[in-house]
Amino acid sequence: MTTNVIEKQKPIDNKVDETIAHELFNKFHKVTPIEITKQFKRNAEKTIVFDKMSISLSTTGVEKVDSPIKMIENYYNQIKNNEYVSRKGMYLICRDLFDAKVNLNKESYKMLLAKLSYNQSSVYKQEAIGSDFRVFKMFNQGRLPETWTTQYALTQFNDEEFQRALDDKNINHQSTLSEIKKVAKVENNSTTDNKIALLGIGSLKVDKTKVQKNDFSKFQKDIKKFMNNYKFLTIEFANGFKETIDAMVDTRENKDRNSNSISA
């Protein structure tokens, strides 16, 4: 029987990822650094800085220096640089998709999407992000939010709200949507807030102070029955969600028991 309530199964070995990582480290920890030096060279600069305006990936390896603290900083900045450049690359994909939609006829654009094998739902989001020149302003200023979901939400801001976000110099590439909404003065239940809420149907929040193991098991069974009538929706529970709930309840109960024993 098919179901639209998905419970992700935990791996047989909870440490499978850790095991694989250790095995590959033991196998390659000598040869790979040598190959990095040969194939990519090492960065001759003693100090690497994070450049939020960069649009180039750093392909060179990090040069060894005497100071471990400096090495950590260099690795951190190079990783952050490549991470942010990659995220900028995703924005440029959005820009180019929208540009293609404007400059290609309908059939040609369909051919492009088929060639790219992009999911239509994702394409709509990417087109929205790429169409908004205000987001491009943030890109040019090195302040483009790192997550595409925040970029997508920004397209729903009105011009006054967006301008407030641009004018606030504390808003940067690491700013969260809630931080941006606050400085942009997006009020709860405002038109913009309601539009943003529609970008995602909803979320499931568990009250740590009230949840009980038996109650959650009953909820799990009831939701499966309920969802049988709504095949256009899918609910997906994360790996180990049952264990997470159990641990949450155990932690709370242990805390209560300790509190009671102290009082006694």
C-alpha positions as CSV (number, residue, x, y, z in Angstrom):
1,M,0.0,0.0,0.0
2,T,1.4,3.4,-1.0
3,T,1.4,6.2,1.4
4,N,2.2,10.0,1.2
5,V,3.5,10.0,4.8
6,I,7.2,9.1,4.5
7,E,9.3,7.9,7.5
8,K,12.9,8.0,6.6
9,Q,14.6,4.8,7.7
10,K,17.7,5.1,9.9
11,P,20.8,3.5,8.5
12,I,21.5,0.0,9.9
13,D,24.7,1.3,11.4
14,N,24.1,4.8,12.9
15,K,27.8,5.6,12.3
16,V,27.9,4.6,8.6
17,D,29.0,8.1,7.5
18,E,31.6,8.4,10.2
19,T,32.9,4.9,9.3
20,I,33.2,5.8,5.6
21,A,34.9,9.1,6.4
22,H,37.5,7.3,8.5
23,E,38.2,4.6,6.0
24,L,38.7,7.1,3.2
25,F,40.9,9.3,5.4
26,N,43.1,6.3,6.2
27,K,43.3,5.4,2.5
28,F,44.0,8.8,1.1
29,H,45.5,11.0,3.8
30,K,49.0,10.8,2.4
31,V,48.4,10.7,-1.4
32,T,45.7,13.4,-1.7
33,P,47.6,16.3,-0.2
34,I,50.5,15.5,-2.5
35,E,48.1,15.5,-5.5
36,I,46.6,18.8,-4.4
37,T,50.1,20.3,-4.4
38,K,50.8,18.9,-7.9
39,Q,47.5,19.6,-9.5
40,F,46.3,22.8,-7.9
41,K,49.5,24.2,-6.4
42,R,49.5,25.8,-3.0
43,N,48.5,29.4,-2.3
44,A,51.6,31.4,-2.0
45,E,49.9,34.1,0.0
46,K,50.5,33.7,3.7
47,T,47.2,35.2,4.7
48,I,43.9,34.3,3.0
49,V,41.0,36.7,3.5
50,F,37.3,36.2,2.8
51,D,36.2,38.4,-0.1
52,K,32.4,38.8,-0.3
53,M,32.8,40.5,-3.7
54,S,34.7,37.6,-5.2
55,I,33.1,35.7,-8.1
56,S,36.1,33.3,-8.6
57,L,36.5,30.0,-6.9
58,S,39.8,29.5,-5.1
59,T,41.2,26.3,-6.6
60,T,44.7,26.5,-5.1
61,G,45.6,24.5,-2.0
62,V,46.2,26.3,1.3
63,E,49.9,26.8,1.9
64,K,51.4,25.4,5.1
65,V,52.5,28.1,7.7
66,D,54.0,27.7,11.1
67,S,51.1,29.1,13.0
68,P,48.2,26.6,13.5
69,I,45.9,29.5,14.3
70,K,46.8,31.1,10.9
71,M,46.3,27.8,9.2
72,I,42.8,27.5,10.6
73,E,42.0,31.0,9.6
74,N,43.3,30.4,6.0
75,Y,41.3,27.2,5.6
76,Y,38.2,28.9,7.0
77,N,38.4,31.9,4.7
78,Q,39.1,29.8,1.6
79,I,36.2,27.5,2.4
80,K,33.8,30.4,3.1
81,N,34.9,32.1,-0.1
82,N,34.2,29.0,-2.2
83,E,31.0,28.4,-0.4
84,Y,29.7,31.9,-1.1
85,V,30.9,32.0,-4.7
86,S,29.0,28.7,-5.2
87,R,25.9,30.3,-3.8
88,K,26.4,33.3,-6.1
89,G,26.7,30.8,-8.9
90,M,23.2,29.5,-8.0
91,Y,21.8,33.1,-8.2
92,L,23.4,33.6,-11.6
93,I,21.6,30.4,-12.8
94,C,18.4,32.1,-11.7
95,R,19.3,35.2,-13.6
96,D,20.2,33.3,-16.7
97,L,17.0,31.3,-16.6
98,F,14.9,34.4,-16.4
99,D,17.0,36.0,-19.2
100,A,16.5,33.0,-21.4
101,K,12.7,33.0,-20.8
102,V,12.7,36.6,-22.0
103,N,14.9,36.1,-25.0
104,L,13.8,32.7,-26.3
105,N,10.4,31.9,-27.7
106,K,8.2,29.6,-25.8
107,E,9.1,26.4,-27.6
108,S,12.9,27.2,-27.5
109,Y,12.6,27.9,-23.8
110,K,10.8,24.5,-23.2
111,M,13.6,22.8,-25.2
112,L,16.2,24.5,-22.9
113,L,14.4,23.3,-19.7
114,A,14.2,19.8,-21.1
115,K,17.9,19.9,-21.9
116,L,18.6,21.0,-18.3
117,S,16.2,18.4,-16.8
118,Y,15.1,21.0,-14.3
119,N,12.0,20.4,-12.1
120,Q,9.3,22.8,-13.1
121,S,8.5,23.8,-9.5
122,S,12.1,24.7,-9.0
123,V,12.2,26.6,-12.3
124,Y,9.3,28.8,-11.1
125,K,11.2,29.8,-8.0
126,Q,14.5,30.3,-9.9
127,E,12.7,32.5,-12.5
128,A,11.2,34.6,-9.7
129,I,14.6,35.2,-8.1
130,G,16.3,35.9,-11.4
131,S,13.6,38.3,-12.5
132,D,13.9,40.6,-9.4
133,F,16.5,43.3,-10.2
134,R,16.4,44.4,-6.5
135,V,18.0,41.0,-5.6
136,F,20.6,41.7,-8.2
137,K,21.5,44.9,-6.3
138,M,22.3,42.8,-3.2
139,F,24.4,40.5,-5.4
140,N,26.4,43.5,-6.7
141,Q,26.9,44.8,-3.2
142,G,28.2,41.4,-1.9
143,R,25.1,41.2,0.4
144,L,23.1,38.5,-1.4
145,P,21.6,36.2,1.3
146,E,23.3,32.8,1.2
147,T,20.1,30.7,1.2
148,W,17.9,30.6,-2.0
149,T,14.8,30.4,0.2
150,T,15.6,33.8,1.7
151,Q,16.4,35.1,-1.8
152,Y,13.0,33.8,-2.9
153,A,11.2,35.4,0.1
154,L,12.8,38.8,-0.7
155,T,11.0,38.8,-4.1
156,Q,7.7,39.2,-2.1
157,F,8.9,42.4,-0.3
158,N,7.3,45.6,-1.6
159,D,9.7,48.3,-2.7
160,E,9.7,50.3,0.6
161,E,10.4,47.2,2.6
162,F,13.2,46.1,0.3
163,Q,14.7,49.5,0.3
164,R,14.9,49.5,4.1
165,A,16.8,46.2,4.0
166,L,19.2,47.7,1.4
167,D,19.7,50.9,3.5
168,D,20.6,48.9,6.6
169,K,24.3,48.2,6.4
170,N,24.0,45.5,9.1
171,I,22.2,43.3,6.5
172,N,24.8,41.1,4.8
173,H,25.2,37.7,3.1
174,Q,24.7,35.9,6.4
175,S,21.6,37.7,7.5
176,T,18.6,35.5,8.1
177,L,15.1,36.1,6.7
178,S,13.8,37.0,10.2
179,E,16.6,39.6,10.6
180,I,15.8,41.1,7.2
181,K,12.1,41.2,7.9
182,K,12.8,43.0,11.1
183,V,14.8,45.8,9.6
184,A,12.5,46.0,6.6
185,K,9.6,46.4,9.1
186,V,7.6,43.6,7.6
187,E,4.7,43.3,10.1
188,N,3.0,40.1,11.2
189,N,0.0,39.3,9.0
190,S,0.9,42.1,6.6
191,T,0.5,41.5,2.9
192,T,4.2,40.7,2.5
193,D,4.2,38.4,5.6
194,N,1.2,36.5,4.2
195,K,2.8,36.2,0.8
196,I,6.0,34.8,2.4
197,A,3.9,32.3,4.4
198,L,2.4,31.0,1.1
199,L,5.9,30.1,-0.1
200,G,5.7,27.1,2.2
201,I,2.5,25.3,3.3
202,G,3.6,25.0,6.9
203,S,5.8,23.3,9.4
204,L,5.4,20.9,12.3
205,K,6.5,22.2,15.7
206,V,6.8,20.0,18.7
207,D,6.2,21.5,22.2
208,K,9.0,20.0,24.3
209,T,7.1,20.7,27.5
210,K,4.0,18.8,26.5
211,V,4.8,16.0,24.1
212,Q,4.4,12.4,25.3
213,K,5.7,9.3,23.6
214,N,2.2,7.6,23.5
215,D,0.6,10.8,22.2
216,F,3.2,11.2,19.4
217,S,2.7,7.5,18.4
218,K,-1.1,8.1,18.2
219,F,-0.5,11.3,16.1
220,Q,1.7,9.3,13.7
221,K,-1.1,6.8,13.1
222,D,-3.8,9.4,12.8
223,I,-1.8,11.5,10.4
224,K,-1.4,8.5,8.0
225,K,-5.2,8.0,8.0
226,F,-5.8,11.7,7.5
227,M,-3.3,12.0,4.6
228,N,-5.0,9.2,2.7
229,N,-7.6,11.8,1.6
230,Y,-5.0,14.3,0.4
231,K,-2.7,12.5,-2.1
232,F,-1.5,15.9,-3.5
233,L,0.5,16.4,-0.3
234,T,3.4,14.5,1.2
235,I,4.6,14.7,4.7
236,E,8.2,13.5,5.3
237,F,9.5,12.8,8.7
238,A,13.3,13.1,9.2
239,N,15.7,10.4,10.0
240,G,15.3,9.2,13.6
241,F,12.4,11.4,14.4
242,K,10.9,8.8,16.8
243,E,14.2,8.6,18.7
244,T,14.4,12.4,18.8
245,I,11.0,12.6,20.4
246,D,11.8,9.8,22.9
247,A,15.1,11.6,23.8
248,M,13.2,14.9,24.2
249,V,10.7,13.3,26.6
250,D,13.4,11.4,28.5
251,T,15.4,14.6,29.0
252,R,12.4,16.5,30.3
253,E,11.4,13.7,32.7
254,N,14.9,13.3,34.0
255,K,15.1,17.0,34.6
256,D,11.8,16.9,36.5
257,R,12.9,13.9,38.6
258,N,16.1,15.7,39.5
259,S,14.2,18.8,40.4
260,N,11.8,16.9,42.6
261,S,14.7,15.0,44.4
262,I,16.4,18.3,45.1
263,S,13.2,19.8,46.5
264,A,12.6,16.8,48.7
